[in-house]
Amino acid sequence: MYSTCSVYREENEDVVVAVLTQQSAFCCAAALPSWPHRGLGTTTAAAAEAGKDAALGLAHADAYAAIAPLVVRATVERDSTNGFFVARFERKAAATSAKASTTAAGVPRGGEGKEERDKAARKRARKEAKKEAKKEAKRGAAAAAPHKHAAAADDDDGKTARKRARKEARKAAKKEEQALAEQMSAKAVNMAQKKARKAARDDREEC
């Protein structure tokens, strides 16, 4: 993007034409397509506005006419703003070269201004459609969030119940083991007592 706060052709159209004639990697694309006032369409108008001789720059007459619908030029008189100029450069590899016919110097011909504006409008429409789709997705996610949280809460409750049941089962098993151990201990004591009484009887009988 090339922009100035100037109404002088030397700082605006002349710079754009120079860039396009000195390289072939970039072309001029539509800048701010909705802006009503475009660039200087003729060398005569360009020279007059710049306060120069009308013959100045006649060698670039075709180039001025070509970039006129693609660049933006604002003046105090027409736009109630400070004077400014905007041009947009686009790498040719990214542009639709099959649809765009350019001059040998890489300057799009004048008839391409509408095509570039239409292309920019389609691009904006796709961008807006994507934004709207994202908003719709967010609204859907927000609407589904309460159900998701409720399901998560139910799942948590189920996990808690299963955990509690496993804990109770472990307690019951431990109690059963303790009871069995106590029972076995009681039997052992009882048998030991029986053996002691029997031994005592045997001793008396021998006497």
C-alpha positions as CSV (number, residue, x, y, z in Angstrom):
1,M,0.0,0.0,0.0
2,Y,1.3,3.4,-1.0
3,S,-0.3,6.5,0.6
4,T,0.5,10.2,0.8
5,C,-1.0,13.3,2.3
6,S,-0.5,15.1,-1.0
7,V,-2.3,16.2,-4.1
8,Y,0.8,16.6,-6.3
9,R,1.2,14.2,-9.2
10,E,4.9,13.9,-8.7
11,E,4.3,12.4,-5.2
12,N,1.4,10.3,-6.3
13,E,0.7,9.0,-9.9
14,D,4.3,9.6,-11.0
15,V,5.6,7.3,-8.2
16,V,3.1,4.6,-9.0
17,V,3.9,4.7,-12.7
18,A,7.6,4.6,-11.9
19,V,7.3,1.6,-9.7
20,L,5.3,-0.3,-12.3
21,T,7.7,0.5,-15.1
22,Q,10.8,-0.4,-13.2
23,Q,9.7,-3.9,-12.1
24,S,7.4,-6.7,-13.2
25,A,6.6,-8.5,-10.0
26,F,3.8,-6.2,-8.9
27,C,0.7,-4.7,-10.6
28,C,-1.6,-1.9,-9.5
29,A,-4.8,-3.2,-7.8
30,A,-8.0,-1.4,-6.8
31,A,-7.6,0.6,-3.5
32,L,-10.7,1.4,-1.5
33,P,-13.1,0.4,-4.3
34,S,-16.0,2.2,-2.7
35,W,-14.3,5.6,-2.6
36,P,-16.0,7.7,-5.4
37,H,-13.1,9.9,-6.4
38,R,-10.3,8.1,-8.3
39,G,-7.0,9.2,-9.8
40,L,-6.1,11.6,-12.6
41,G,-7.3,10.1,-15.8
42,T,-5.4,12.2,-18.3
43,T,-1.9,13.8,-18.5
44,T,-3.5,17.2,-19.1
45,A,-5.6,17.0,-15.9
46,A,-2.6,15.7,-14.0
47,A,-0.3,18.5,-15.2
48,A,-2.9,21.1,-14.6
49,E,-3.6,20.0,-11.0
50,A,0.1,19.9,-10.3
51,G,0.6,23.4,-11.8
52,K,2.8,22.0,-14.5
53,D,2.9,22.3,-18.3
54,A,0.2,20.2,-19.9
55,A,2.8,18.4,-22.0
56,L,4.7,17.1,-19.0
57,G,4.6,13.3,-18.8
58,L,2.8,12.7,-22.1
59,A,5.0,9.6,-22.4
60,H,3.0,8.1,-19.5
61,A,-0.5,9.1,-20.8
62,D,-1.6,5.5,-21.2
63,A,-0.3,4.6,-17.7
64,Y,-2.1,7.5,-16.1
65,A,-5.4,6.4,-17.8
66,A,-4.8,2.8,-16.7
67,I,-4.2,3.4,-13.0
68,A,-6.8,6.2,-12.7
69,P,-9.7,3.9,-11.8
70,L,-7.5,1.9,-9.4
71,V,-6.1,4.6,-7.2
72,V,-7.8,7.0,-4.7
73,R,-7.3,10.8,-4.8
74,A,-9.1,13.1,-2.3
75,T,-9.1,16.8,-2.3
76,V,-10.3,19.5,0.1
77,E,-12.8,20.9,-2.4
78,R,-14.4,17.6,-3.4
79,D,-14.1,15.5,-0.2
80,S,-13.9,18.0,2.6
81,T,-10.7,16.3,3.8
82,N,-7.1,17.0,3.7
83,G,-5.7,16.0,0.4
84,F,-4.5,12.4,0.2
85,F,-3.6,9.7,-2.3
86,V,-3.8,5.9,-2.0
87,A,-2.5,3.2,-4.3
88,R,-2.4,-0.6,-3.7
89,F,0.2,-2.9,-5.3
90,E,-0.4,-6.6,-5.6
91,R,2.1,-9.3,-6.4
92,K,1.3,-10.8,-9.8
93,A,1.7,-14.3,-8.5
94,A,-1.2,-13.7,-6.1
95,A,-3.3,-11.9,-8.7
96,T,-5.5,-13.6,-11.2
97,S,-3.2,-13.2,-14.2
98,A,-5.4,-15.2,-16.4
99,K,-8.2,-12.7,-16.0
100,A,-6.1,-9.6,-15.9
101,S,-4.5,-8.2,-19.1
102,T,-1.5,-5.9,-18.3
103,T,0.7,-3.7,-20.4
104,A,4.4,-4.6,-21.0
105,A,5.3,-2.3,-18.1
106,G,3.0,-4.1,-15.7
107,V,0.3,-1.4,-15.6
108,P,-3.3,-2.8,-15.8
109,R,-5.3,-1.4,-18.6
110,G,-8.1,1.1,-17.8
111,G,-10.9,-1.5,-18.4
112,E,-9.7,-3.6,-15.5
113,G,-10.7,-1.1,-12.8
114,K,-14.3,-2.5,-12.6
115,E,-12.9,-6.1,-12.6
116,E,-10.6,-5.3,-9.7
117,R,-13.4,-3.6,-7.8
118,D,-15.7,-6.6,-8.4
119,K,-13.0,-8.9,-7.2
120,A,-12.5,-6.8,-4.0
121,A,-16.3,-6.8,-3.4
122,R,-16.4,-10.6,-3.8
123,K,-13.5,-10.9,-1.4
124,R,-15.3,-8.7,1.2
125,A,-18.5,-10.8,0.8
126,R,-16.6,-14.0,1.4
127,K,-15.0,-12.5,4.5
128,E,-18.3,-11.3,5.9
129,A,-19.8,-14.8,5.2
130,K,-16.9,-16.4,7.2
131,K,-17.4,-13.9,10.0
132,E,-21.2,-14.7,10.2
133,A,-20.5,-18.5,10.1
134,K,-18.1,-18.1,13.1
135,K,-20.6,-16.0,15.0
136,E,-23.3,-18.7,14.3
137,A,-20.9,-21.4,15.5
138,K,-20.2,-19.5,18.7
139,R,-24.0,-19.0,19.3
140,G,-24.5,-22.8,18.8
141,A,-21.7,-23.6,21.2
142,A,-23.1,-21.2,23.8
143,A,-26.6,-22.8,23.5
144,A,-25.1,-26.3,23.9
145,A,-22.9,-25.4,26.8
146,P,-25.6,-25.9,29.6
147,H,-26.5,-29.4,28.3
148,K,-22.8,-30.2,28.2
149,H,-22.3,-29.0,31.7
150,A,-25.4,-31.0,32.9
151,A,-24.1,-34.2,31.3
152,A,-20.7,-33.6,32.9
153,A,-22.3,-33.1,36.3
154,D,-24.3,-36.4,35.8
155,D,-21.1,-38.2,34.9
156,D,-19.4,-36.7,38.0
157,D,-22.2,-37.9,40.2
158,G,-22.0,-41.4,38.7
159,K,-18.2,-41.5,39.3
160,T,-18.7,-40.4,42.9
161,A,-21.3,-43.1,43.5
162,R,-19.1,-45.8,42.0
163,K,-16.2,-44.6,44.1
164,R,-18.3,-44.7,47.2
165,A,-19.6,-48.2,46.5
166,R,-16.0,-49.5,46.0
167,K,-15.0,-47.9,49.3
168,E,-17.9,-49.6,51.1
169,A,-17.1,-52.9,49.5
170,R,-13.5,-52.7,50.8
171,K,-14.7,-51.8,54.3
172,A,-17.1,-54.8,54.3
173,A,-14.3,-57.2,53.1
174,K,-12.0,-55.9,55.8
175,K,-14.6,-56.4,58.5
176,E,-15.2,-59.9,57.3
177,E,-11.5,-60.7,57.4
178,Q,-11.3,-59.4,60.9
179,A,-14.3,-61.4,62.0
180,L,-12.8,-64.6,60.4
181,A,-9.4,-63.9,62.1
182,E,-11.2,-63.5,65.5
183,Q,-13.1,-66.7,64.9
184,M,-10.0,-68.6,64.1
185,S,-8.2,-67.2,67.1
186,A,-11.1,-68.2,69.4
187,K,-11.0,-71.8,68.0
188,A,-7.2,-72.0,68.6
189,V,-7.6,-70.9,72.2
190,N,-10.4,-73.4,72.7
191,M,-8.3,-76.2,71.3
192,A,-5.4,-75.2,73.5
193,Q,-7.6,-75.3,76.6
194,K,-8.9,-78.7,75.6
195,K,-5.4,-80.1,75.2
196,A,-4.4,-78.6,78.6
197,R,-7.4,-80.2,80.4
198,K,-6.7,-83.6,78.7
199,A,-3.0,-83.4,79.7
200,A,-4.1,-82.7,83.3
201,R,-6.5,-85.7,83.4
202,D,-3.8,-88.0,82.0
203,D,-1.4,-86.8,84.7
204,R,-3.9,-87.6,87.4
205,E,-4.7,-91.0,86.0
206,E,-1.0,-91.9,86.1
207,C,-0.8,-90.9,89.7
